[in-house]
Structure formats: structure tokens, C-alpha cells
Amino acid sequence: MVKMLICIPARYGSIRLPGKPLVKINGVEMIKRVWANAQKAVKNFPDCAAVVATDDQRIVDFCAQNGIAAVMTPESCPSGTARVLEAVSQMPDQPDFVLNLQGDNPLCPPWIIEAMLNAYAADPTLETVTPVVNLTWEQLDVLRENKKTTPFSGTSVVMDADKNAFWFSKNIIPAIRKEEKYRAAGKFSPIHRHLGVYGYRLDVLKKIERLPEGFYEKLEGLEQLRWLENRVRVKCVVVDYRAFEQMSSLSGVDSPEDVARVEKALNDCGEF
């Protein structure tokens, strides 16, 4: 049986939202919400565990008080991915597969986490895995409208027949000729939006962290392009938000405004 780990990087410092992991969302600390979502997924996998990787004693203390496994990592870690690898390196019994669940992503549903774990459990040769959502035409229209004011919000992906990524872009890809014909054919567009959650085979994670920044990665600001530039396969798992569709357009929490948006979504849709 493969050993899997959900690692939750949670850095205390944030310019726009200091102490971000401990900020309360509807009265519950954000890191506690992310942990709860991870635990709902973990319970279905006997050989899977979860841990918070942080750089601050205040988060370690909070985790200890709330029964949350946590490890201290250096403040100097340049990214969440590096923090995950640092946390894993401290473990005497290392996993085969690591899922990086950002500590500022309280709206990642447990079933999306499960889908990624299931993908690796079914095929341990996978190098990396990430979830994507097939946009309806209505959702695509919203994305296009958003990009008029924030052109670098929202990432789309194109895939081969086996759902391995060809490319990711901040542009909407692919372009659609004769769009009216496709709109008439059904509810869903040919566009898939990428959700910024990643899982890695451990040996691949170590390889990724040694790679220099890629040319296209620098242009688009997407770390996964470094992997594709170096022929690392990225398996895409198509998921949905079920009855929580309103949450699908929200990602990480980086500001007080984001906290308000997440609270509204939870109030409107309910808890997972």
C-alpha cells in the first residue's frame, strides 16, 4: 500500500493579512478549517496522514492546542512547495506521495482532495497530479469578463486524451472557432480552469525543487510550466464543486476582502 501525506504549508507572515493562518473565518481559524477538510479526505485512505508545515511558534502552539499535527520549518523557505519538502525531510518514515494543500485555501472541498489521492492510489507511476474544472459557457463568460480588469486571474489548461497537461496559461486556452456551434451543442465549454492544488510523487517533488526557473514560467508566473518545460508529466483530474459552485471562483485568502468573500460563500452555500 502506498504511503500518502497531505502537507499544509502555513506561513505566519503576510503583508496584507498578518498572521493569516490564524485569522478567523466565521469564528473558526483558517488553518483549522483547512485541517478539517484534509481530515475528511484522509479518513478514506488507511495509509494517509496530514501535517501542517509552518514557520512560527504561534501556529505550532495553536495546532498543539487543537490536536493538529505540525512541524516547524525555516522562515527562509522561498515557497510553499519548498516548505512542504522541508517538512517531509524531517520525517523518518517518508511518504511515496505528497499533496500540497495550501493553508490559505479553506474552500478546497474534501472530495477534490480525495480525487487527487485516488488518482495516485490507482496509478503510482503518476509524477504530479492537479485538479481542473470544466467550465460551463456561463462560467466561461464570467471568466472572460473578469479578465478585462484582472487579466492574470484564472488559469486554464489544455490536455491530451489521457488528461496529461499540454500547457497552462493565464490566457484562456484553447481559442474557439465557430463558438456558436459549440454553445448550441451543450452546457459545457471546451475550457478547463486549473485549481492551484498539487500532488507529487516524492522523488519528483525533489527533482522539481532542484530545477531552475523556466522561461515560460517566468513569463506567465506559473510554476507548473517549469515542470512541463522539463518533461515532468502533470496529470489533470476533472472535478466539480457539486452544490458549492459559488465557491469555484474563489481561491486563496490574501486580504481582509478575501476573508469577507469566503465568509459570504460559506453563509450562502453552507459548510462542506
FIKOL-138558 format. One line per 4 residues: number of its first residue (from 1); their letters; for each residue z, y, x of C-alpha. Coordinates in steps of 0.001 Angstrom, whole numbers, always signed. Layout:
N
NUM) a) Z Y X; ...
END
This chain:
272
1) mvkm) +0 +0 +0; -969 +3405 +1384; +1803 +5915 +2005; +1206 +9347 +494
5) lici) +3047 +12637 +769; +2902 +15843 -1264; +3825 +18652 +1115; +4648 +22067 -369
9) pary) +4389 +24910 +2185; +6678 +27772 +1138; +6816 +30820 +3406; +9543 +33343 +2628
13) gsir) +7784 +36458 +3902; +5211 +38175 +1683; +4135 +41800 +1897; +3504 +42186 -1824
17) lpgk) +6180 +39768 -3052; +9084 +39314 -587; +10988 +36047 -979; +8102 +34727 -3057
21) plvk) +9177 +31063 -3364; +12499 +32134 -4903; +11011 +34643 -7352; +11835 +33616 -10900
25) ingv) +9147 +32887 -13467; +10646 +32853 -16956; +14032 +32327 -15342; +13030 +29451 -13049
29) emik) +12416 +29889 -9332; +8772 +29367 -8414; +9441 +26683 -5793; +11467 +24756 -8359
33) rvwa) +8513 +24836 -10764; +6073 +23588 -8117; +8520 +20848 -7132; +8884 +19738 -10764
37) naqk) +5102 +19453 -11136; +4929 +17392 -7950; +7706 +15084 -9173; +5871 +14406 -12432
41) avkn) +2925 +13198 -10375; +4951 +11288 -7764; +6687 +9081 -10341; +3435 +7206 -10950
45) fpdc) +2968 +6275 -7274; +5651 +3972 -5805; +4866 +4841 -2184; +4530 +8613 -2576
49) aavv) +7128 +11257 -1743; +7298 +15060 -1757; +8809 +17636 +582; +8974 +21428 +871
53) atdd) +7976 +22862 +4265; +9482 +26302 +4802; +10291 +28851 +7497; +13507 +30291 +6070
57) qriv) +17068 +29037 +5767; +17444 +30649 +2339; +14773 +28350 +953; +16292 +25327 +2697
61) dfca) +19674 +26182 +1151; +18178 +26648 -2311; +16392 +23306 -2029; +19595 +21551 -932
65) qngi) +21446 +23007 -3921; +18747 +21780 -6305; +18079 +18291 -4967; +14755 +19242 -3399
69) aavm) +13729 +17633 -92; +12909 +20308 +2502; +12211 +20655 +6218; +12297 +23734 +8432
73) tpes) +9072 +24681 +10219; +8372 +27547 +12651; +7795 +31016 +11242; +4833 +31251 +13602
77) cpsg) +2701 +28695 +11680; -570 +30592 +11071; -1436 +28889 +7761; -156 +26617 +5041
81) tarv) -2214 +23789 +6500; -592 +24243 +9910; +2842 +24275 +8247; +2051 +21024 +6465
85) leav) +1045 +19360 +9727; +4191 +20656 +11441; +6342 +19194 +8649; +4589 +15824 +8843
89) sqmp) +5011 +15724 +12637; +8789 +15767 +12132; +8749 +12596 +10036; +9478 +9283 +11752
93) dqpd) +7566 +7364 +9052; +4332 +9295 +8723; +2092 +9056 +5644; -1529 +7928 +5558
97) fvln) -2478 +10762 +3209; -1097 +14282 +2728; -1626 +16515 -289; -1122 +20227 +404
101) lqgd) +334 +21791 -2767; +909 +25490 -2145; +4384 +26714 -3041; +2930 +29754 -4818
105) nplc) +851 +27668 -7238; +3154 +26910 -10197; +260 +26371 -12612; -1272 +23316 -10948
109) ppwi) -835 +20644 -13657; +677 +17291 -12658; -2412 +15395 -13837; -4591 +17293 -11359
113) ieam) -2229 +16255 -8564; -2383 +12685 -9888; -6180 +12739 -9922; -6225 +13563 -6207
117) lnay) -3678 +10863 -5376; -5636 +8354 -7467; -8850 +9215 -5641; -7310 +8394 -2270
121) aadp) -5439 +5317 -3526; -8756 +3969 -4842; -10623 +4711 -1597; -8517 +5179 +1564
125) tlet) -11688 +5914 +3560; -11847 +9371 +1947; -11458 +12100 +4548; -10467 +15032 +2330
129) vtpv) -10274 +15470 -1434; -10127 +18542 -3670; -10290 +19194 -7451; -13070 +21058 -9255
133) vnlt) -13589 +22145 -12867; -16923 +22017 -14700; -17247 +25449 -16326; -18369 +25887 -19898
137) weql) -21001 +28547 -20478; -18282 +30818 -21849; -16171 +30364 -18720; -19199 +30998 -16535
141) dvlr) -19846 +34263 -18383; -16240 +35324 -17687; -16583 +34430 -14004; -19782 +36453 -13723
145) enkk) -18106 +39430 -15367; -15086 +39179 -13046; -17323 +39149 -10002; -18703 +42549 -10927
149) ttpf) -15340 +44068 -9968; -13870 +41395 -7656; -16868 +39667 -6036; -14749 +37411 -3821
153) sgts) -12665 +35960 -6644; -13546 +32441 -7696; -15206 +29780 -5545; -17973 +27467 -6718
157) vvmd) -19192 +24208 -5222; -22315 +22043 -5250; -22020 +18275 -4794; -24137 +15205 -4188
161) adkn) -24382 +12242 -6572; -21163 +10763 -5144; -19288 +14042 -5686; -19143 +14866 -1973
165) afwf) -19428 +18614 -1455; -22686 +20022 -109; -21304 +23568 +30; -18701 +26014 -1247
169) skni) -19364 +29699 -1824; -17892 +32904 -3190; -21331 +33372 -4734; -21962 +31394 -7906
173) ipai) -23994 +28336 -6914; -26395 +26866 -7835; -28718 +29520 -9241; -30022 +28501 -12676
177) rkee) -33704 +28842 -13557; -34574 +28780 -17271; -30903 +29136 -18139; -31595 +29392 -21871
181) kyra) -32857 +25797 -21887; -29649 +24536 -20271; -27444 +26618 -22568; -29145 +25043 -25575
185) agkf) -28524 +21556 -24199; -24717 +21549 -24355; -21316 +23148 -23902; -21071 +22799 -20125
189) spih) -22919 +24756 -17466; -24025 +23169 -14164; -21432 +25288 -12317; -18244 +23784 -10882
193) rhlg) -15355 +26037 -9887; -13214 +24943 -6984; -9426 +24778 -7285; -7725 +25532 -3965
197) vygy) -5719 +22325 -3578; -6456 +19851 -789; -5575 +16331 +239; -6256 +14900 +3688
201) rldv) -6176 +11587 +5443; -3622 +12268 +8173; -5972 +11654 +11096; -8497 +14030 +9516
205) lkki) -5838 +16699 +8993; -5008 +16552 +12690; -8705 +16838 +13547; -9206 +19814 +11217
209) erlp) -6373 +21757 +12789; -7990 +21431 +16228; -11354 +22797 +15096; -12280 +26411 +15919
213) egfy) -13056 +28832 +13119; -16537 +28195 +11751; -19396 +30679 +11493; -19775 +30339 +7711
217) ekle) -16025 +30041 +7257; -15682 +33497 +8779; -18435 +34959 +6589; -17168 +33564 +3278
221) gleq) -13454 +33346 +4058; -13327 +29661 +3050; -11573 +27260 +5418; -13269 +24193 +3933
225) lrwl) -16612 +25417 +5287; -15253 +24727 +8776; -14881 +21105 +7748; -18400 +20848 +6366
229) enrv) -19807 +22556 +9460; -18169 +19748 +11464; -19356 +16963 +9143; -15983 +16264 +7547
233) rvkc) -16591 +14854 +4078; -14965 +16696 +1174; -14678 +14543 -1934; -14569 +16514 -5194
237) vvvd) -12620 +15211 -8173; -13681 +16695 -11510; -10608 +17627 -13560; -9691 +19819 -16520
241) yraf) -6691 +21735 -17805; -6528 +19852 -21134; -4701 +22034 -23668; -3786 +24572 -20967
245) eqms) -7264 +26016 -20494; -5903 +29571 -20408; -4268 +28717 -17079; -7501 +27625 -15438
249) slsg) -8440 +31135 -14319; -5070 +31721 -12620; -4326 +30527 -9113; -1660 +31582 -6619
253) vdsp) +1099 +34128 -7204; +856 +37003 -4718; +2217 +40034 -6576; +4537 +41121 -9403
257) edva) +1424 +41437 -11559; +638 +37775 -10910; +4161 +36825 -11992; +3586 +38621 -15303
261) rvek) +242 +36838 -15791; +1801 +33427 -15135; +4697 +34144 -17492; +2251 +35141 -20221
265) alnd) +236 +31961 -19727; +3385 +29824 -19958; +4553 +31692 -23047; +1164 +31263 -24707
269) cgef) +488 +27643 -23730; +3941 +26159 -23128; +5223 +24140 -20180; +3401 +21149 -18699
END
